[in-house]
Amino acid sequence: MSYPPQGYGPQGYPPYGPPPPGYAPYGYGRPSTALAYITAIVFVVCGVLALILAIVGWRGVQGDNQIMVAAMVGAAFSEDLTGNFDFAVSLTMSVACTTMTFALLLFARLEFVRWILAVVGALTTAYYIYAIIWLLSNDGGEVIAMVLVSWLLWLAATVLAVLPATGRAMRRRQQPAGMPGYPPPGYPPQY
């Protein structure tokens, strides 16, 4: 009995194309697209939350909406820059609309959209870290709950966007070179 040369497949054919089902080494199967869609959903939630914060904060600090107003993007800078919350409302609306637009595009699994959302998410996450420090240093501990929730949500979305597994999930399916075990077109058969 003769054995096929080293490196040949189970039937003695050279290993051209993808291996047949069940023969792929662990971790080398076709990547799932679920992580790409989960990332898009988390960014949509971030965008909707930012939009809700902007709508609630539209009237400024009045009544019971102080917790929501404190969580608006740019609220920590409003006092230094303009003296009112119009800056925070417009910045929060801009972040919300940008995030929701690109998050909806992310459902098409476009690779460049993932990096745009990663940059927006990183900037927003960095802002929320500043806002947490600013609120705690200015005795704003009673209104920090929504800021913490927003920070954790943006942090999770940003981490999901930059994961290598998300990059693999963004790739579209490529056509195989040929049937497993057969040479690709243009190659002579090997016996």
Buried (B, 14 or more C-beta within 10 A) or exposed (E): EEEEEEEBBEEEBBEBBBBEEEEEEEEEEEBEBEBBBBBBBBBBBBBBBBBBBBBBBBEBBEEEBBBBBBBBBBBBBBBEEEEEBBBBBBBBBBBBBBBBBBBBBBBEBBEEBBBBBBEBBBBBBBBBBEBBEBBEEEEBEEBBEBBBBBBEBBBBBBBBBBBEBBBBBBEEEEEEBBEBBBBEEEEEEEE
